[in-house]
Amino acid sequence: VQLQASGGGSVQVGGSLRLSCASSGVILSVFTSGMGWYRQAPGKEREFVAEIADGGVTHYADFAKSRFTISRDNIRRRVYLQMNGLKPEDTAVYYCRSNILNIWGQGTLVTVSS
């Protein structure tokens, strides 16, 4: 099983990015049971951002509500994180995770500058 995050980059305040997490070797039931996005800013602990679980139910960290949207493509086994209204405090390495398998993908760096 492998997870690979991509789509990070450098944007200015207020900009948008769409992160993608490609999974391989994950059966559908495991994929739909729960995939999440987390982030780790420099000098800080990794924190929860959003998750999408059975039935497409989503949960967001408070800072992500109204700005971030998690979605998934079950056929392609991909999870997305649309991030709008980015702020400097959103600068971090973003990781995707299989909640059931507790497997982390390689992160993708998001840098937001003012």
C-alpha positions in Angstrom: 0.0 0.0 0.0 1.3 3.4 -0.9 0.0 6.9 -0.6 1.5 9.8 -2.5 0.5 13.4 -1.9 1.0 16.1 -4.5 -0.2 19.5 -5.5 1.6 21.6 -3.0 3.4 24.8 -3.9 3.9 28.5 -3.1 1.0 30.8 -3.1 0.1 34.3 -1.8 -2.3 35.0 0.9 -5.8 34.4 -0.3 -4.8 32.0 -3.0 -5.9 28.4 -3.6 -4.4 25.0 -4.0 -5.8 21.6 -4.6 -3.9 18.7 -3.1 -4.2 15.2 -4.4 -3.5 11.9 -2.7 -3.0 8.9 -4.9 -3.3 5.5 -3.3 -2.2 2.2 -4.6 -2.8 -1.2 -3.3 -5.8 -0.1 -1.2 -9.0 -2.1 -1.6 -12.2 -0.1 -2.0 -13.7 -0.8 1.4 -10.5 0.3 3.2 -10.3 3.4 1.0 -13.9 4.4 1.6 -13.7 3.7 5.4 -11.6 6.7 5.9 -9.0 8.9 4.4 -7.6 11.9 6.0 -5.4 15.0 5.5 -3.0 16.2 8.2 -0.4 18.8 8.3 2.8 19.7 10.1 4.1 23.2 10.3 7.7 23.9 11.1 8.4 23.3 14.8 4.9 22.1 15.5 3.2 18.7 15.9 1.3 17.1 13.1 -2.4 18.0 13.3 -5.6 16.9 11.8 -7.1 18.8 8.9 -10.0 16.9 7.4 -11.2 13.4 6.8 -13.8 11.7 4.6 -15.3 8.4 5.7 -18.1 6.0 5.0 -20.9 7.4 3.1 -18.9 10.4 2.2 -19.2 11.9 5.7 -16.6 14.6 6.3 -15.0 16.1 9.3 -12.9 19.2 9.5 -10.6 20.9 11.9 -12.0 24.3 13.0 -9.4 26.2 11.0 -10.4 24.3 7.9 -14.1 24.7 8.0 -15.5 27.1 5.3 -12.1 27.2 3.6 -11.1 23.6 2.8 -13.0 20.9 1.1 -12.1 17.2 1.1 -13.4 14.9 -1.6 -12.6 11.6 -3.1 -12.7 9.6 -6.3 -13.4 6.0 -5.4 -12.6 4.7 -8.9 -9.2 6.3 -9.0 -8.6 5.8 -5.3 -7.7 9.5 -4.9 -8.5 11.9 -2.2 -8.4 15.7 -2.7 -8.1 18.7 -0.5 -9.3 22.0 -2.0 -7.9 24.8 -0.1 -9.2 28.3 -0.6 -8.4 31.6 1.2 -5.0 30.4 2.3 -3.3 32.1 5.1 0.4 32.2 6.2 -0.5 29.9 9.1 -1.5 27.3 6.6 2.1 26.9 5.7 3.0 23.3 6.4 3.8 19.9 4.9 0.5 18.2 4.2 0.1 14.4 4.5 -2.6 12.0 3.5 -3.4 9.0 5.7 -5.4 5.8 5.5 -7.3 5.9 8.8 -7.9 2.2 8.8 -4.4 1.1 7.9 -2.7 4.0 9.7 -0.4 4.5 6.7 1.0 7.9 5.8 1.9 9.1 2.4 4.9 11.3 1.6 3.9 14.9 2.3 3.6 17.9 0.0 4.8 21.3 1.0 2.4 24.3 1.0 3.9 27.7 1.5 1.7 30.8 1.9 3.4 34.1 1.7 2.0 37.6 2.5 
